[in-house]
Amino acid sequence: MNKSVHGFTLIELAVAMFIIVLLLGSILVPLTTQVEQRQISDTQRSLEEIKEALIGFSVANGYLPCPDITSGTNANDGAEDVTGTNCTSAEGNVPWATLGVASSDAWGNRFRYRVDTDFTNRSTLFGFSSSADLQVCTTATCSTTSPEITLTQSGPNGAPAVILSHGRNGLGAINANTSIPNPAPTSANELENTNNDNRFVNRVANTASGSEFDDIVTWLSRYALLNRMVTAGKLP
């Protein structure tokens, strides 16, 4: 009795492989999204812990800590850098060793920290009359009159401190393993968070080429800080 032997044709194999690829893609994409969201959530939680540590430091000492400088002697060691009675630099890394907080974000980069030096002076402690001029906006072309653009005032009731992660792309950050700066960002909004002035941008993430933005930004409110100082009996 003759029996015909029948196998898969190349077309059938190709169709089967295509279906397998589609199934794997439907599984892997959600997993990638979940991992990325967890990294963002972990970094946001670290930023909130840093903000609380800044308040705790000011309650204990009467002033905010200085940044950890990113170049020169003792750079990138996690300790605040002070020259005389004030900061060596107004901007640098979060002084993670001084504060006892996370040393890097979920992508292995240092947190950036800028502070108004009126709130870091060791000889003239800050109080109700101290001005804070750090400004956070939703675009690099910040407005002083449009509330949907300006998230904090430009002064005197601006933010005493701004803390941020440079996000997944890490552009403009200091690599935590090598202490070497990552490549600079190219979009205007991310550049605003690296140009060492008193203005920062916080906005919805965007992956479009030329305007990408994935920085995660938070700031310390002047009134929240003063309130915590009063509650702790440090002011007036």
Contacts in CASP RR format, 6 or more apart in sequence:
PFRMAT RR
TARGET T0000
AUTHOR 0000-0000-0000
METHOD contacts of the structure
MODEL  1
MNKSVHGFTLIELAVAMFIIVLLLGSILVPLTTQVEQRQISDTQRSLEEI
KEALIGFSVANGYLPCPDITSGTNANDGAEDVTGTNCTSAEGNVPWATLG
VASSDAWGNRFRYRVDTDFTNRSTLFGFSSSADLQVCTTATCSTTSPEIT
LTQSGPNGAPAVILSHGRNGLGAINANTSIPNPAPTSANELENTNNDNRF
VNRVANTASGSEFDDIVTWLSRYALLNRMVTAGKLP
8 16 0 8 1.000
36 168 0 8 1.000
38 106 0 8 1.000
39 106 0 8 1.000
39 107 0 8 1.000
39 168 0 8 1.000
40 106 0 8 1.000
40 216 0 8 1.000
42 106 0 8 1.000
43 105 0 8 1.000
43 106 0 8 1.000
43 107 0 8 1.000
43 165 0 8 1.000
43 167 0 8 1.000
43 216 0 8 1.000
44 216 0 8 1.000
44 218 0 8 1.000
46 101 0 8 1.000
46 102 0 8 1.000
46 105 0 8 1.000
46 106 0 8 1.000
46 111 0 8 1.000
46 165 0 8 1.000
47 111 0 8 1.000
47 163 0 8 1.000
47 164 0 8 1.000
47 165 0 8 1.000
47 216 0 8 1.000
47 218 0 8 1.000
48 218 0 8 1.000
49 101 0 8 1.000
49 102 0 8 1.000
50 94 0 8 1.000
50 96 0 8 1.000
50 99 0 8 1.000
50 101 0 8 1.000
50 102 0 8 1.000
50 111 0 8 1.000
50 113 0 8 1.000
50 163 0 8 1.000
51 163 0 8 1.000
51 218 0 8 1.000
51 220 0 8 1.000
53 99 0 8 1.000
53 100 0 8 1.000
53 101 0 8 1.000
54 64 0 8 1.000
54 65 0 8 1.000
54 99 0 8 1.000
54 161 0 8 1.000
54 163 0 8 1.000
54 220 0 8 1.000
55 220 0 8 1.000
55 224 0 8 1.000
55 225 0 8 1.000
55 228 0 8 1.000
56 228 0 8 1.000
57 64 0 8 1.000
57 65 0 8 1.000
57 98 0 8 1.000
57 99 0 8 1.000
58 64 0 8 1.000
58 119 0 8 1.000
58 225 0 8 1.000
58 228 0 8 1.000
58 229 0 8 1.000
59 228 0 8 1.000
59 229 0 8 1.000
59 232 0 8 1.000
59 234 0 8 1.000
62 125 0 8 1.000
62 126 0 8 1.000
62 229 0 8 1.000
62 234 0 8 1.000
63 119 0 8 1.000
63 120 0 8 1.000
63 121 0 8 1.000
63 122 0 8 1.000
63 125 0 8 1.000
63 126 0 8 1.000
64 115 0 8 1.000
64 119 0 8 1.000
64 120 0 8 1.000
64 126 0 8 1.000
64 160 0 8 1.000
64 161 0 8 1.000
64 220 0 8 1.000
65 80 0 8 1.000
65 95 0 8 1.000
65 98 0 8 1.000
65 99 0 8 1.000
65 115 0 8 1.000
65 120 0 8 1.000
66 80 0 8 1.000
66 81 0 8 1.000
66 82 0 8 1.000
66 86 0 8 1.000
66 87 0 8 1.000
66 88 0 8 1.000
66 89 0 8 1.000
66 95 0 8 1.000
66 115 0 8 1.000
66 120 0 8 1.000
67 80 0 8 1.000
67 81 0 8 1.000
67 87 0 8 1.000
67 89 0 8 1.000
67 90 0 8 1.000
67 91 0 8 1.000
67 92 0 8 1.000
67 93 0 8 1.000
67 94 0 8 1.000
67 95 0 8 1.000
67 113 0 8 1.000
67 114 0 8 1.000
67 115 0 8 1.000
68 75 0 8 1.000
68 76 0 8 1.000
68 77 0 8 1.000
68 78 0 8 1.000
68 79 0 8 1.000
68 80 0 8 1.000
68 81 0 8 1.000
68 92 0 8 1.000
68 93 0 8 1.000
68 94 0 8 1.000
68 95 0 8 1.000
68 96 0 8 1.000
68 97 0 8 1.000
68 98 0 8 1.000
68 113 0 8 1.000
69 75 0 8 1.000
69 76 0 8 1.000
69 81 0 8 1.000
69 88 0 8 1.000
69 89 0 8 1.000
69 92 0 8 1.000
69 93 0 8 1.000
70 76 0 8 1.000
70 92 0 8 1.000
70 93 0 8 1.000
70 110 0 8 1.000
70 174 0 8 1.000
70 181 0 8 1.000
74 81 0 8 1.000
75 179 0 8 1.000
76 93 0 8 1.000
76 110 0 8 1.000
76 174 0 8 1.000
76 179 0 8 1.000
77 97 0 8 1.000
78 93 0 8 1.000
78 94 0 8 1.000
78 95 0 8 1.000
78 96 0 8 1.000
78 97 0 8 1.000
78 98 0 8 1.000
78 103 0 8 1.000
79 95 0 8 1.000
79 97 0 8 1.000
79 98 0 8 1.000
80 87 0 8 1.000
80 95 0 8 1.000
80 98 0 8 1.000
81 87 0 8 1.000
81 88 0 8 1.000
81 89 0 8 1.000
81 95 0 8 1.000
82 88 0 8 1.000
82 122 0 8 1.000
84 122 0 8 1.000
85 121 0 8 1.000
85 122 0 8 1.000
85 123 0 8 1.000
85 124 0 8 1.000
86 117 0 8 1.000
86 120 0 8 1.000
86 121 0 8 1.000
86 122 0 8 1.000
87 115 0 8 1.000
87 117 0 8 1.000
87 120 0 8 1.000
90 114 0 8 1.000
90 115 0 8 1.000
90 116 0 8 1.000
90 117 0 8 1.000
91 112 0 8 1.000
91 113 0 8 1.000
91 114 0 8 1.000
91 115 0 8 1.000
91 196 0 8 1.000
92 112 0 8 1.000
92 113 0 8 1.000
92 114 0 8 1.000
93 110 0 8 1.000
93 111 0 8 1.000
93 112 0 8 1.000
93 113 0 8 1.000
93 174 0 8 1.000
94 101 0 8 1.000
94 110 0 8 1.000
94 111 0 8 1.000
94 112 0 8 1.000
94 113 0 8 1.000
94 163 0 8 1.000
95 113 0 8 1.000
96 102 0 8 1.000
96 103 0 8 1.000
96 104 0 8 1.000
96 110 0 8 1.000
96 111 0 8 1.000
97 103 0 8 1.000
102 111 0 8 1.000
103 110 0 8 1.000
103 176 0 8 1.000
104 110 0 8 1.000
104 111 0 8 1.000
104 176 0 8 1.000
105 111 0 8 1.000
105 165 0 8 1.000
105 166 0 8 1.000
105 167 0 8 1.000
105 173 0 8 1.000
105 216 0 8 1.000
106 165 0 8 1.000
107 165 0 8 1.000
107 167 0 8 1.000
107 168 0 8 1.000
107 170 0 8 1.000
108 175 0 8 1.000
108 176 0 8 1.000
108 177 0 8 1.000
109 165 0 8 1.000
109 166 0 8 1.000
109 167 0 8 1.000
109 170 0 8 1.000
109 173 0 8 1.000
109 174 0 8 1.000
109 175 0 8 1.000
109 176 0 8 1.000
109 182 0 8 1.000
110 173 0 8 1.000
110 174 0 8 1.000
110 175 0 8 1.000
110 176 0 8 1.000
111 163 0 8 1.000
111 164 0 8 1.000
111 165 0 8 1.000
112 163 0 8 1.000
112 164 0 8 1.000
112 165 0 8 1.000
112 166 0 8 1.000
112 173 0 8 1.000
112 193 0 8 1.000
112 194 0 8 1.000
113 161 0 8 1.000
113 162 0 8 1.000
113 163 0 8 1.000
114 134 0 8 1.000
114 161 0 8 1.000
114 162 0 8 1.000
114 196 0 8 1.000
114 198 0 8 1.000
114 200 0 8 1.000
115 134 0 8 1.000
115 160 0 8 1.000
115 161 0 8 1.000
116 131 0 8 1.000
116 132 0 8 1.000
116 133 0 8 1.000
116 134 0 8 1.000
116 159 0 8 1.000
116 160 0 8 1.000
116 161 0 8 1.000
116 198 0 8 1.000
118 126 0 8 1.000
118 130 0 8 1.000
118 131 0 8 1.000
118 132 0 8 1.000
118 160 0 8 1.000
119 126 0 8 1.000
119 130 0 8 1.000
119 132 0 8 1.000
119 160 0 8 1.000
119 161 0 8 1.000
119 225 0 8 1.000
126 160 0 8 1.000
127 226 0 8 1.000
127 229 0 8 1.000
127 235 0 8 1.000
127 236 0 8 1.000
128 226 0 8 1.000
128 235 0 8 1.000
128 236 0 8 1.000
130 160 0 8 1.000
131 155 0 8 1.000
131 156 0 8 1.000
131 157 0 8 1.000
131 158 0 8 1.000
132 155 0 8 1.000
132 156 0 8 1.000
132 157 0 8 1.000
132 158 0 8 1.000
132 159 0 8 1.000
132 160 0 8 1.000
132 222 0 8 1.000
133 154 0 8 1.000
133 155 0 8 1.000
133 156 0 8 1.000
133 158 0 8 1.000
133 198 0 8 1.000
134 152 0 8 1.000
134 158 0 8 1.000
134 159 0 8 1.000
134 160 0 8 1.000
134 161 0 8 1.000
134 162 0 8 1.000
134 198 0 8 1.000
134 199 0 8 1.000
134 200 0 8 1.000
134 219 0 8 1.000
135 142 0 8 1.000
135 150 0 8 1.000
135 152 0 8 1.000
135 153 0 8 1.000
135 154 0 8 1.000
135 155 0 8 1.000
135 158 0 8 1.000
135 159 0 8 1.000
135 198 0 8 1.000
135 199 0 8 1.000
135 200 0 8 1.000
136 150 0 8 1.000
136 151 0 8 1.000
136 152 0 8 1.000
136 159 0 8 1.000
136 162 0 8 1.000
136 199 0 8 1.000
136 200 0 8 1.000
136 201 0 8 1.000
136 202 0 8 1.000
136 217 0 8 1.000
136 219 0 8 1.000
137 143 0 8 1.000
137 149 0 8 1.000
137 150 0 8 1.000
137 151 0 8 1.000
137 199 0 8 1.000
137 200 0 8 1.000
137 201 0 8 1.000
137 202 0 8 1.000
138 148 0 8 1.000
138 149 0 8 1.000
138 150 0 8 1.000
138 151 0 8 1.000
138 201 0 8 1.000
138 202 0 8 1.000
138 203 0 8 1.000
139 149 0 8 1.000
139 189 0 8 1.000
139 201 0 8 1.000
139 203 0 8 1.000
140 188 0 8 1.000
140 189 0 8 1.000
140 191 0 8 1.000
140 192 0 8 1.000
140 199 0 8 1.000
140 201 0 8 1.000
141 188 0 8 1.000
142 149 0 8 1.000
142 150 0 8 1.000
142 154 0 8 1.000
142 199 0 8 1.000
142 201 0 8 1.000
143 149 0 8 1.000
143 150 0 8 1.000
144 150 0 8 1.000
144 153 0 8 1.000
144 154 0 8 1.000
151 202 0 8 1.000
152 158 0 8 1.000
152 159 0 8 1.000
152 219 0 8 1.000
152 221 0 8 1.000
154 198 0 8 1.000
154 199 0 8 1.000
157 222 0 8 1.000
157 223 0 8 1.000
158 222 0 8 1.000
159 219 0 8 1.000
159 220 0 8 1.000
159 221 0 8 1.000
159 222 0 8 1.000
160 220 0 8 1.000
160 222 0 8 1.000
160 225 0 8 1.000
161 219 0 8 1.000
161 220 0 8 1.000
162 200 0 8 1.000
162 217 0 8 1.000
162 218 0 8 1.000
162 219 0 8 1.000
162 220 0 8 1.000
163 217 0 8 1.000
163 218 0 8 1.000
163 219 0 8 1.000
163 220 0 8 1.000
164 193 0 8 1.000
164 200 0 8 1.000
164 215 0 8 1.000
164 216 0 8 1.000
164 217 0 8 1.000
164 218 0 8 1.000
165 173 0 8 1.000
165 215 0 8 1.000
165 216 0 8 1.000
166 172 0 8 1.000
166 173 0 8 1.000
166 182 0 8 1.000
166 185 0 8 1.000
166 190 0 8 1.000
166 193 0 8 1.000
166 194 0 8 1.000
166 214 0 8 1.000
166 215 0 8 1.000
167 173 0 8 1.000
167 214 0 8 1.000
167 215 0 8 1.000
167 216 0 8 1.000
168 214 0 8 1.000
169 185 0 8 1.000
169 212 0 8 1.000
169 214 0 8 1.000
170 182 0 8 1.000
170 214 0 8 1.000
171 182 0 8 1.000
171 183 0 8 1.000
171 184 0 8 1.000
171 185 0 8 1.000
171 186 0 8 1.000
171 190 0 8 1.000
171 194 0 8 1.000
172 181 0 8 1.000
172 182 0 8 1.000
172 183 0 8 1.000
172 184 0 8 1.000
172 185 0 8 1.000
172 190 0 8 1.000
172 194 0 8 1.000
173 181 0 8 1.000
173 182 0 8 1.000
174 180 0 8 1.000
174 181 0 8 1.000
174 182 0 8 1.000
175 181 0 8 1.000
175 182 0 8 1.000
184 191 0 8 1.000
184 194 0 8 1.000
185 191 0 8 1.000
185 193 0 8 1.000
185 194 0 8 1.000
185 212 0 8 1.000
186 210 0 8 1.000
186 212 0 8 1.000
187 210 0 8 1.000
187 211 0 8 1.000
187 212 0 8 1.000
187 213 0 8 1.000
188 211 0 8 1.000
189 201 0 8 1.000
189 203 0 8 1.000
189 211 0 8 1.000
189 213 0 8 1.000
189 215 0 8 1.000
190 201 0 8 1.000
190 212 0 8 1.000
190 213 0 8 1.000
190 215 0 8 1.000
192 199 0 8 1.000
192 200 0 8 1.000
192 201 0 8 1.000
193 200 0 8 1.000
193 201 0 8 1.000
193 215 0 8 1.000
193 217 0 8 1.000
200 217 0 8 1.000
200 219 0 8 1.000
201 213 0 8 1.000
201 215 0 8 1.000
201 217 0 8 1.000
202 215 0 8 1.000
202 217 0 8 1.000
202 218 0 8 1.000
203 213 0 8 1.000
204 213 0 8 1.000
205 213 0 8 1.000
205 214 0 8 1.000
206 212 0 8 1.000
206 213 0 8 1.000
206 214 0 8 1.000
207 214 0 8 1.000
226 235 0 8 1.000
229 235 0 8 1.000
230 236 0 8 1.000
END
